[in-house]
Amino acid sequence: MPTSCASPSPAPFSSYSSVHPPTSSLYSPLPWPSSGTSSPSRDRFFNLLKSSPLPRPQPSPLAAHPGSSLAKSSPARCSRSTSRPDPQANPLSGVFFTFFQELGLSEKESVLLLNRNQELRHVHVDSLRARVESLRSQGINGLDISCLVSKSPDVLTADETGSLLCVMRDELEGKISPAQLKRLLISTDPRFLAGFEQKVNLLFQYGVPKEKVVHILNNVNLAKAFCLKSIGEIDRLIDFLSDYGGVDLIIRRPLILNYHLNEQLIPRVEFLLRLSGGDRDTTACVIRKLPAILSYSVEHVEGHVEFFRSSAGLNDSEIFRIMLVFPNMISASKDRKLRPRIDFLKQCGLSSIEIFKLLIKAPLLLGLSFEDNLAYKLGFLVKIGYKFRTKELAVAMGAVTRTSSENLQKVVGLFLGYGFSCSDILAMSKKHHQILQYNPSSLEEKVEYLVGEMGREIEELLTFPAFLGYRLDSRIKHRYEAKKDIKGERMSLNKLLSVSVERFSAGTVKKIMKKC
């Protein structure tokens, strides 16, 4: 008959201590809650420890980072036993079981953790508790602690982790997001945390204020941006960006630090430079307007450029000038937004040069939603008399992209309230498309001044609607008051307002001198 495989009940914890005394005075085993008697929890823990198979050690996914000297030459941080540990040869099992219970780990999880990380057995439990307190001081608590320790037990023993937590506490005043810190500790081999303080100090040396450094660290992939890059690589990246916005660019778009300098950032900037004809200043202007443009691959940007070449007939210089006023054109979907808008302009009879001129003045036509924005405005323009597939409709659509649907409706309502018909509004907007995008309150003030103070007929707006585009105080009132005594009340509105400041001033002086 085969003998039973059941393990005999272990002796009380005190007997282990007498037979196997601690090898170092640093170890101070904690007694079981019921000293000297058998404990079911302790018995289960020892049985699990004796019978659970050792897992095959798995290397950290970052330990073999391509090109890393650490991945090639550094020895493993801690040795992994290839035989099952004997609980009777380890008097600290009870101490660690109690410690892991405090962290919320089960018996099985505790056993697996000890088997995976033998170095834990050689660290004083007070040091482990101090490390846990450091983690809690950074906002990692409760289940987050047990999850972190289970997935990355080295966090309790690695010196690099301790140094990182000191930087977080002393240099950054504990303002790094706990979730951000937890992701870093779980995903990164402790060896790659070395030098973190020097890399953070590099940002300070470039003049980044502390609150902005915290903002940057909370919004990047810390492993990619800092741990897997040397301090020299980070320095070269920031130096390369100095011509395009430097640290201000990084503050506005921290994710730039995630990118590889040679493989990503340099090719993307060089493509924009070629598109601009080598104009570094205008290229920098585009990047400063939209730092997120550096997140798009060369293939993505090149695809958009090729679309404008083939569909709209634009050359690289024209495409870049549109990009300069509206860099978000790169983020617009070619199929859902760009192609339907260009097709609309072509159906309205616009040539390539006319498409270019319209998009320079109204680039939002490429980015606004059709269903939630453009459709309402298109319907409104058709109601006041614009015809489909006409250049006038295309130009009017460009003008109303700079106003909301509600504002457009108020402007039309204001003109109707003053007695204008839809055909009158159509005629005025064809002469001066901007009247459809003006502020209704400002329009009302100008109309009241025209009729009340200047004593003119409101119908004069039909011949000179541009009157509504000039500033009331600095242009209309100023010039009217200066000229009314010289030219009288019936002076031409066009001549009064459209001449340059220099010609107006010279003419006023000459008239005054002649009158004298």
C-alpha positions as CSV (number, residue, x, y, z in Angstrom):
1,M,0.0,0.0,0.0
2,P,1.4,3.4,-0.9
3,T,2.0,5.7,2.0
4,S,-0.1,8.9,2.4
5,C,1.2,12.0,0.6
6,A,-0.2,14.3,3.3
7,S,2.4,16.3,5.1
8,P,2.6,16.0,8.8
9,S,1.4,19.0,10.9
10,P,4.2,21.4,11.5
11,A,5.6,21.9,15.0
12,P,4.9,25.2,16.8
13,F,6.7,28.2,15.5
14,S,8.8,28.4,18.7
15,S,10.4,25.0,18.0
16,Y,11.6,26.2,14.5
17,S,13.2,29.2,16.1
18,S,15.1,27.0,18.6
19,V,16.3,24.5,16.0
20,H,17.0,27.0,13.2
21,P,18.0,30.3,14.8
22,P,18.1,33.4,12.6
23,T,21.4,33.9,10.7
24,S,21.4,37.6,11.4
25,S,20.5,39.8,14.3
26,L,18.6,42.0,11.9
27,Y,15.8,39.4,11.6
28,S,13.2,39.5,14.3
29,P,10.4,36.9,13.7
30,L,7.0,37.9,14.8
31,P,5.1,35.3,17.0
32,W,1.9,33.7,15.7
33,P,-1.3,35.0,17.2
34,S,-1.6,31.8,19.3
35,S,2.0,31.1,20.3
36,G,3.0,27.5,20.9
37,T,-0.2,26.0,19.4
38,S,-1.0,24.8,16.0
39,S,-2.7,27.5,13.8
40,P,-4.9,26.4,10.8
41,S,-3.9,29.5,8.8
42,R,-0.2,28.8,9.5
43,D,-0.6,25.2,8.7
44,R,-2.2,25.9,5.4
45,F,0.6,28.5,4.6
46,F,3.3,25.9,5.3
47,N,1.6,23.2,3.3
48,L,1.2,25.5,0.4
49,L,4.8,26.5,0.7
50,K,5.9,22.9,0.7
51,S,3.7,21.7,-2.1
52,S,3.3,24.6,-4.6
53,P,5.5,24.3,-7.7
54,L,8.0,27.0,-8.4
55,P,6.9,29.1,-11.4
56,R,9.3,29.4,-14.3
57,P,11.0,32.7,-13.9
58,Q,9.8,35.3,-16.5
59,P,12.1,38.1,-17.5
60,S,10.7,41.7,-17.4
61,P,9.5,42.9,-20.8
62,L,11.8,45.9,-20.4
63,A,14.8,43.9,-19.3
64,A,15.6,43.0,-22.9
65,H,14.9,46.4,-24.4
66,P,16.6,46.6,-27.8
67,G,19.9,48.4,-27.7
68,S,20.1,48.5,-24.0
69,S,23.5,47.8,-22.5
70,L,21.7,46.6,-19.4
71,A,19.9,44.0,-21.4
72,K,23.1,42.7,-22.9
73,S,25.5,42.7,-20.0
74,S,23.8,43.2,-16.6
75,P,23.4,40.2,-14.4
76,A,20.1,39.3,-12.9
77,R,19.1,41.3,-9.9
78,C,18.4,38.3,-7.7
79,S,19.0,34.6,-7.9
80,R,16.0,32.3,-8.4
81,S,16.0,29.1,-6.5
82,T,15.4,26.0,-8.6
83,S,14.4,23.8,-5.7
84,R,11.4,24.0,-3.4
85,P,12.1,25.9,-0.2
86,D,11.9,24.0,3.0
87,P,9.7,25.9,5.5
88,Q,11.4,24.2,8.4
89,A,14.7,25.8,7.2
90,N,13.2,29.2,7.1
91,P,12.0,30.6,10.4
92,L,10.9,33.9,8.8
93,S,7.9,32.3,6.9
94,G,5.5,33.3,9.6
95,V,6.9,36.9,9.7
96,F,6.4,37.3,5.9
97,F,3.0,35.6,6.0
98,T,1.9,38.2,8.6
99,F,3.4,41.0,6.5
100,F,1.7,39.9,3.3
101,Q,-1.6,39.5,5.2
102,E,-1.3,43.1,6.2
103,L,-1.0,44.0,2.5
104,G,-4.1,42.0,1.7
105,L,-2.4,39.1,-0.1
106,S,-3.8,35.6,0.4
107,E,-1.8,32.6,1.6
108,K,-1.4,31.2,-2.0
109,E,-0.3,34.6,-3.3
110,S,2.2,35.0,-0.5
111,V,3.8,31.6,-1.2
112,L,4.0,32.3,-4.9
113,L,5.6,35.7,-4.2
114,L,8.2,34.3,-1.9
115,N,9.0,31.6,-4.4
116,R,9.4,34.1,-7.2
117,N,11.5,36.5,-5.3
118,Q,14.0,34.9,-3.0
119,E,15.6,38.2,-2.2
120,L,12.5,39.1,0.0
121,R,13.6,36.4,2.5
122,H,16.9,38.3,3.1
123,V,15.5,41.7,3.8
124,H,14.4,42.8,7.3
125,V,10.6,43.1,7.6
126,D,11.0,46.6,9.0
127,S,12.7,47.7,5.7
128,L,9.8,46.2,3.8
129,R,7.3,48.0,5.9
130,A,9.2,51.3,5.4
131,R,9.1,50.8,1.7
132,V,5.4,50.2,1.8
133,E,4.9,53.4,3.8
134,S,6.9,55.3,1.1
135,L,4.5,54.0,-1.5
136,R,1.5,55.0,0.6
137,S,3.0,58.5,1.0
138,Q,2.8,58.8,-2.8
139,G,-0.9,57.9,-2.8
140,I,-0.6,54.2,-3.6
141,N,-2.9,52.5,-1.0
142,G,-5.1,49.5,-0.4
143,L,-5.6,47.1,-3.3
144,D,-3.1,49.2,-5.4
145,I,-0.4,48.2,-3.0
146,S,-1.2,44.5,-3.1
147,C,-1.6,44.6,-6.9
148,L,1.8,46.4,-7.3
149,V,3.6,44.0,-5.0
150,S,2.1,40.9,-6.6
151,K,3.0,42.0,-10.1
152,S,6.4,43.6,-9.3
153,P,7.8,42.3,-6.0
154,D,11.1,44.0,-6.7
155,V,9.4,47.2,-5.8
156,L,9.9,46.2,-2.1
157,T,13.6,45.5,-2.4
158,A,15.2,47.4,-5.2
159,D,17.5,50.3,-4.3
160,E,16.5,52.1,-7.5
161,T,12.9,52.1,-6.4
162,G,13.8,53.7,-3.1
163,S,15.8,56.4,-4.9
164,L,12.8,57.0,-7.2
165,L,10.4,57.4,-4.3
166,C,12.8,59.9,-2.7
167,V,12.8,62.0,-5.8
168,M,9.0,61.9,-6.0
169,R,8.8,63.0,-2.3
170,D,11.6,65.5,-2.1
171,E,11.9,67.1,-5.6
172,L,8.4,66.7,-6.8
173,E,6.6,67.1,-3.5
174,G,4.4,64.0,-4.0
175,K,2.5,65.6,-6.8
176,I,2.9,62.8,-9.4
177,S,-0.3,60.9,-10.0
178,P,-0.4,57.6,-8.0
179,A,-1.8,55.9,-11.1
180,Q,1.1,57.2,-13.2
181,L,3.7,56.1,-10.6
182,K,2.0,52.7,-10.2
183,R,2.2,52.1,-14.0
184,L,5.8,53.0,-14.0
185,L,6.7,50.6,-11.2
186,I,4.7,47.7,-12.7
187,S,6.0,48.1,-16.3
188,T,9.7,48.9,-15.7
189,D,12.6,46.8,-14.5
190,P,14.1,48.6,-11.5
191,R,17.5,48.8,-13.3
192,F,16.0,51.3,-15.7
193,L,14.9,53.6,-12.9
194,A,18.5,54.5,-12.2
195,G,19.3,58.1,-13.1
196,F,15.7,59.3,-12.9
197,E,16.6,62.2,-10.6
198,Q,19.3,63.5,-13.1
199,K,16.8,63.4,-16.0
200,V,14.2,65.3,-14.0
201,N,16.9,67.9,-13.0
202,L,17.7,68.3,-16.7
203,L,14.2,69.8,-17.2
204,F,14.9,72.2,-14.3
205,Q,18.2,73.2,-16.0
206,Y,16.3,74.1,-19.1
207,G,14.2,76.5,-17.1
208,V,11.0,74.5,-16.7
209,P,9.2,75.5,-13.5
210,K,8.5,72.8,-10.9
211,E,4.7,72.9,-11.6
212,K,5.3,72.4,-15.3
213,V,7.8,69.5,-14.6
214,V,5.0,67.8,-12.6
215,H,2.6,68.5,-15.5
216,I,5.1,66.9,-18.0
217,L,5.7,63.8,-15.8
218,N,2.0,63.3,-15.3
219,N,1.3,63.3,-19.0
220,V,4.0,61.2,-20.6
221,N,4.8,57.5,-20.7
222,L,7.5,57.7,-17.9
223,A,9.2,54.4,-19.1
224,K,9.5,55.6,-22.7
225,A,10.2,59.2,-22.0
226,F,12.7,58.9,-19.1
227,C,13.6,55.4,-18.1
228,L,14.5,53.9,-21.5
229,K,16.3,57.1,-22.7
230,S,19.7,58.1,-21.4
231,I,20.2,61.6,-20.1
232,G,22.2,62.4,-23.3
233,E,19.3,61.3,-25.5
234,I,16.8,63.5,-23.6
235,D,19.3,66.4,-23.8
236,R,19.7,66.0,-27.6
237,L,15.9,65.7,-28.1
238,I,15.3,69.0,-26.3
239,D,18.2,70.7,-28.1
240,F,16.8,69.6,-31.5
241,L,13.4,71.1,-30.6
242,S,15.0,74.4,-29.6
243,D,14.5,75.9,-33.1
244,Y,10.8,74.9,-33.0
245,G,9.7,75.9,-29.5
246,G,12.0,74.0,-27.2
247,V,10.7,73.3,-23.7
248,D,7.6,75.4,-24.3
249,L,6.7,72.9,-27.0
250,I,7.2,70.1,-24.5
251,I,5.1,71.8,-21.8
252,R,2.3,72.2,-24.3
253,R,2.6,68.7,-25.7
254,P,4.5,66.5,-23.1
255,L,3.9,63.4,-25.3
256,I,6.7,64.6,-27.6
257,L,9.2,63.2,-25.0
258,N,7.8,59.7,-25.8
259,Y,9.1,59.8,-29.4
260,H,12.5,58.6,-30.6
261,L,14.6,61.5,-31.9
262,N,16.2,59.8,-34.9
263,E,13.5,57.5,-35.9
264,Q,10.4,59.7,-35.4
265,L,11.0,63.4,-34.6
266,I,13.7,64.3,-37.1
267,P,12.0,62.7,-40.1
268,R,8.7,64.4,-39.3
269,V,10.2,67.8,-38.9
270,E,12.3,67.4,-42.1
271,F,9.2,66.5,-44.1
272,L,7.5,69.7,-43.0
273,L,10.7,71.6,-43.9
274,R,10.7,70.2,-47.4
275,L,7.1,71.1,-47.8
276,S,7.8,74.7,-46.7
277,G,10.6,75.0,-49.2
278,G,13.2,74.9,-46.4
279,D,11.7,77.9,-44.5
280,R,12.6,77.0,-40.9
281,D,10.7,80.0,-39.4
282,T,7.4,79.1,-41.0
283,T,7.9,75.4,-40.2
284,A,8.5,76.4,-36.6
285,C,5.3,78.5,-36.7
286,V,3.2,75.5,-37.8
287,I,4.7,73.3,-35.1
288,R,4.1,75.9,-32.4
289,K,0.5,76.4,-33.5
290,L,-0.1,72.6,-33.4
291,P,2.5,70.7,-31.4
292,A,0.4,67.6,-31.9
293,I,1.4,67.6,-35.6
294,L,4.7,65.9,-34.5
295,S,2.6,62.9,-33.3
296,Y,1.6,62.1,-36.9
297,S,3.8,59.8,-39.0
298,V,5.5,61.0,-42.1
299,E,3.3,58.6,-44.1
300,H,0.1,60.1,-42.6
301,V,1.1,63.7,-43.4
302,E,2.4,62.7,-46.8
303,G,-1.0,61.1,-47.6
304,H,-2.8,64.3,-46.8
305,V,-0.4,66.4,-48.9
306,E,-0.8,64.0,-51.8
307,F,-4.6,64.3,-51.5
308,F,-4.5,68.1,-51.9
309,R,-2.2,67.7,-54.9
310,S,-4.3,65.2,-56.7
311,S,-7.9,66.3,-55.7
312,A,-7.6,70.0,-55.4
313,G,-4.7,70.6,-57.8
314,L,-2.6,72.5,-55.3
315,N,1.2,72.7,-55.2
316,D,3.3,72.1,-52.1
317,S,3.7,75.9,-51.5
318,E,-0.1,76.4,-51.5
319,I,-0.7,73.3,-49.3
320,F,1.8,74.5,-46.8
321,R,0.3,78.0,-46.7
322,I,-3.1,76.4,-45.9
323,M,-1.4,74.3,-43.2
324,L,0.2,77.5,-41.8
325,V,-3.2,79.0,-41.1
326,F,-5.0,75.7,-40.3
327,P,-2.5,73.0,-39.2
328,N,-5.5,70.9,-38.0
329,M,-6.1,70.0,-41.6
330,I,-3.6,67.1,-41.0
331,S,-5.9,65.6,-38.3
332,A,-9.1,65.8,-40.5
333,S,-10.2,62.5,-42.1
334,K,-9.5,62.4,-45.8
335,D,-12.6,60.3,-46.6
336,R,-15.1,61.8,-44.1
337,K,-14.2,65.5,-44.3
338,L,-11.6,66.6,-46.8
339,R,-12.8,64.7,-49.9
340,P,-16.5,65.8,-49.6
341,R,-15.5,69.5,-49.0
342,I,-13.1,69.6,-52.0
343,D,-15.8,67.9,-54.1
344,F,-18.3,70.5,-53.0
345,L,-16.0,73.4,-54.0
346,K,-15.3,71.8,-57.4
347,Q,-19.0,71.3,-58.0
348,C,-19.6,75.0,-57.3
349,G,-17.2,75.7,-60.2
350,L,-14.1,76.8,-58.3
351,S,-10.7,76.4,-60.0
352,S,-7.6,75.3,-58.1
353,I,-6.5,78.8,-57.5
354,E,-10.0,79.8,-56.3
355,I,-10.1,76.8,-53.9
356,F,-6.7,77.9,-52.5
357,K,-7.8,81.5,-52.0
358,L,-11.0,80.3,-50.3
359,L,-9.3,77.9,-48.0
360,I,-6.7,80.5,-47.0
361,K,-9.6,82.8,-45.9
362,A,-11.9,80.0,-44.5
363,P,-9.8,77.0,-43.6
364,L,-12.4,75.9,-41.0
365,L,-14.5,74.6,-44.0
366,L,-12.1,71.6,-43.8
367,G,-12.6,70.9,-40.1
368,L,-16.2,71.7,-39.1
369,S,-18.7,68.9,-38.7
370,F,-21.2,68.7,-41.6
371,E,-24.1,67.3,-39.6
372,D,-23.8,69.5,-36.6
373,N,-22.6,72.7,-38.3
374,L,-22.3,73.2,-42.0
375,A,-25.6,71.5,-42.9
376,Y,-27.6,74.2,-40.9
377,K,-25.7,77.0,-42.5
378,L,-26.0,75.7,-46.0
379,G,-29.8,75.4,-45.5
380,F,-30.0,79.0,-44.2
381,L,-28.1,80.3,-47.2
382,V,-30.4,78.5,-49.6
383,K,-33.4,79.9,-47.8
384,I,-32.3,83.5,-48.3
385,G,-31.7,82.9,-52.0
386,Y,-28.3,81.3,-52.7
387,K,-28.4,78.8,-55.6
388,F,-26.8,75.4,-55.5
389,R,-23.5,74.7,-57.3
390,T,-22.6,78.4,-57.6
391,K,-19.4,80.2,-56.7
392,E,-21.4,82.7,-54.6
393,L,-22.7,79.8,-52.5
394,A,-19.2,78.5,-52.0
395,V,-17.8,81.9,-51.0
396,A,-20.8,82.5,-48.6
397,M,-20.2,79.1,-47.0
398,G,-16.6,80.1,-46.4
399,A,-17.7,83.3,-44.7
400,V,-20.2,81.6,-42.4
401,T,-17.7,79.1,-41.2
402,R,-16.4,81.9,-38.9
403,T,-19.7,82.2,-37.0
404,S,-22.2,80.0,-35.3
405,S,-25.5,78.9,-36.7
406,E,-27.3,80.8,-33.9
407,N,-25.4,84.0,-34.7
408,L,-26.2,83.7,-38.4
409,Q,-29.8,83.3,-37.6
410,K,-29.8,86.4,-35.4
411,V,-28.0,88.5,-38.1
412,V,-30.6,87.5,-40.7
413,G,-33.4,88.2,-38.2
414,L,-31.9,91.6,-37.4
415,F,-32.0,92.7,-41.1
416,L,-35.5,91.4,-41.5
417,G,-36.5,93.4,-38.5
418,Y,-35.2,96.6,-40.1
419,G,-37.4,96.0,-43.2
420,F,-34.9,94.3,-45.5
421,S,-36.2,91.3,-47.6
422,C,-34.3,88.1,-48.1
423,S,-33.4,89.3,-51.6
424,D,-31.9,92.4,-50.0
425,I,-29.9,90.3,-47.6
426,L,-28.7,88.2,-50.5
427,A,-27.6,91.2,-52.5
428,M,-25.7,92.7,-49.5
429,S,-24.0,89.5,-48.6
430,K,-22.9,89.0,-52.2
431,K,-21.2,92.4,-52.1
432,H,-19.8,91.9,-48.6
433,H,-19.9,88.3,-47.4
434,Q,-18.6,89.2,-44.0
435,I,-22.0,90.8,-42.9
436,L,-23.3,87.3,-42.3
437,Q,-20.6,86.6,-39.6
438,Y,-20.8,89.9,-37.7
439,N,-22.0,90.3,-34.1
440,P,-25.7,91.2,-34.1
441,S,-25.3,93.7,-31.2
442,S,-22.5,95.5,-33.0
443,L,-24.5,95.6,-36.2
444,E,-27.5,97.1,-34.4
445,E,-25.3,99.9,-32.9
446,K,-23.9,100.8,-36.3
447,V,-27.3,100.8,-38.0
448,E,-28.7,103.1,-35.2
449,Y,-25.8,105.5,-35.6
450,L,-26.2,105.6,-39.4
451,V,-29.9,106.4,-39.1
452,G,-30.0,108.4,-35.9
453,E,-26.7,110.4,-35.6
454,M,-25.7,110.6,-39.3
455,G,-29.3,111.1,-40.6
456,R,-28.8,108.6,-43.5
457,E,-31.3,106.3,-45.1
458,I,-31.0,102.6,-44.1
459,E,-31.2,101.7,-47.8
460,E,-27.7,103.0,-48.3
461,L,-26.5,99.8,-46.8
462,L,-27.7,98.1,-50.0
463,T,-25.0,100.0,-52.0
464,F,-22.3,100.0,-49.3
465,P,-22.8,97.1,-46.9
466,A,-19.1,97.3,-46.0
467,F,-20.1,100.2,-43.7
468,L,-21.1,97.5,-41.2
469,G,-17.6,96.1,-41.1
470,Y,-15.8,99.2,-39.8
471,R,-15.3,99.9,-36.1
472,L,-17.9,102.3,-34.8
473,D,-15.8,104.5,-32.4
474,S,-12.4,104.5,-33.9
475,R,-13.4,104.7,-37.6
476,I,-17.1,105.6,-38.3
477,K,-17.6,108.2,-35.5
478,H,-14.1,109.6,-35.7
479,R,-14.2,110.3,-39.5
480,Y,-17.8,111.5,-39.5
481,E,-17.1,114.1,-36.8
482,A,-13.9,115.2,-38.6
483,K,-15.6,115.6,-42.0
484,K,-19.1,116.7,-41.4
485,D,-18.3,120.4,-41.0
486,I,-16.1,120.3,-44.2
487,K,-18.2,118.1,-46.5
488,G,-21.6,118.4,-45.0
489,E,-24.1,115.7,-44.0
490,R,-24.4,114.0,-47.4
491,M,-20.8,112.9,-47.9
492,S,-20.2,109.5,-49.6
493,L,-20.0,106.7,-47.0
494,N,-17.6,104.8,-49.3
495,K,-15.1,107.7,-49.6
496,L,-15.5,108.5,-46.0
497,L,-14.5,105.1,-44.7
498,S,-12.5,103.3,-47.3
499,V,-9.6,105.6,-47.8
500,S,-6.4,104.9,-45.9
501,V,-5.6,106.7,-42.6
502,E,-2.7,108.6,-44.3
503,R,-4.9,109.9,-47.2
504,F,-7.8,110.8,-44.8
505,S,-5.5,112.7,-42.5
506,A,-3.8,114.6,-45.3
507,G,-7.1,115.4,-47.0
508,T,-8.6,116.7,-43.7
509,V,-5.7,119.0,-43.1
510,K,-5.8,120.3,-46.7
511,K,-9.6,121.0,-46.5
512,I,-9.2,122.8,-43.1
513,M,-6.4,125.0,-44.5
514,K,-8.4,125.8,-47.6
515,K,-11.5,126.7,-45.5
516,C,-9.4,129.0,-43.4
